Amino acid sequence: MDRVERKPNRTYVRKYTKKYVKRKWKTLRLNETAVLRKSSDVVVPEEYEAIGKEAFRKCQITSLTLPYGLKEIGEDAFRKSMYLKEVKLPNSVIRLGNGCFAECCVLHSITMSDKLKEIPENAFDQDKWLLEVHFTKNSQIQRINNSAFYECTRLESIQLPPKLTEIGDWAFRRCRELKHVKFPKGLKTIGMKAFYFCGLESLELPDTVEVLGPKAFYCCKQLTEVKLPESIRILDRSVFHGCSRLKVLEIRHDPEFIGEEIVNSGTHIRCYQGSKVDAYCQEHGYITEYIE
């Protein structure tokens, strides 16, 4: 009997270690924001090209105006700005720092800059009232990094940017109301627990996806049937485990690697008789439905 063998330690989302080259931008720093912090309506002066680390952390902002010409928003710059409701990034912004708008508990709308290449780790982590994320057709975003939208519990739908290739680990973890995701053609990797415990009602992956990391769609309890594209090479452990309403997982090809417990024991796996997927099902005790 053919067996799909386990390969040792694998990285699902590549680590980007290239150092960011710090530009000599005029930066609005924490020690310069005292006057601006006194206002609930903050207008960042046009002279600034960057907002520094924690510059407006825990600030009482209700509205924010950012100038065209702003290039960078630093790490945790607006973290825990508890009354900030909307953010529109000017198309001059090329970089966001980790956690820049995390824990903004009433933030409901964010419009991305076309010139961003990635969304950093924890950028909108625990923004529990986030309802809208806007990308334009000209968006340059290629990566959504780890925990970028972790526990955005009221986000119901999102159309991902057209040049996206990688979704990081835990990127949308526990977005419990996330029912609809439009994935772009060109997407290659979905990381570990990327959509763990989401409310997805259907799943249409493009035929460019190659890697589904461990528990990528774990506990998506509204899914009832999934058909995987034949581009998938790695189907890692527990990828659809915990999807209690999933009746059928259809796999019409033989991935290079299939991990353990990819679905619950009651889920049928639809495949070709005599395939490696069929052998995997027999070995692990899954019920098969054969494709004619």
Salt bridges, closest charged atoms under 4 A:
GLU47 OE1 - LYS26 NZ 3.83
GLU54 OE2 - ARG57 NH1 3.85
GLU72 OE1 - LYS22 NZ 3.28
GLU72 OE2 - ARG95 NH1 2.62
ASP76 OD2 - ARG57 NH1 3.86
ASP76 OD1 - ARG79 NE 2.75
GLU86 OE2 - LYS88 NZ 3.93
GLU103 OE2 - ARG79 NH1 2.48
GLU118 OE1 - ARG143 NH2 2.94
GLU132 OE1 - HIS134 NE2 3.12
GLU151 OE1 - LYS128 NZ 2.72
GLU166 OE2 - ARG14 NH2 2.45
GLU177 OE1 - LYS179 NZ 3.03
GLU201 OE1 - HIS180 NE2 3.86
ASP207 OD1 - LYS185 NZ 2.37
GLU210 OE2 - LYS188 NZ 3.84
GLU210 OE1 - ARG233 NE 3.39
GLU225 OE2 - ARG270 NH1 3.22
ASP236 OD1 - ARG6 NH1 3.98
ASP236 OD2 - ARG10 NH1 3.71
GLU250 OE2 - ARG252 NH1 2.71
GLU250 OE1 - ARG270 NH1 2.85
GLU256 OE1 - LYS7 NZ 3.53
GLU256 OE1 - ARG233 NH1 3.37
GLU283 OE2 - ARG3 NH1 3.27
GLU289 OE2 - HIS268 ND1 2.94
GLU289 OE1 - ARG270 NH2 3.18
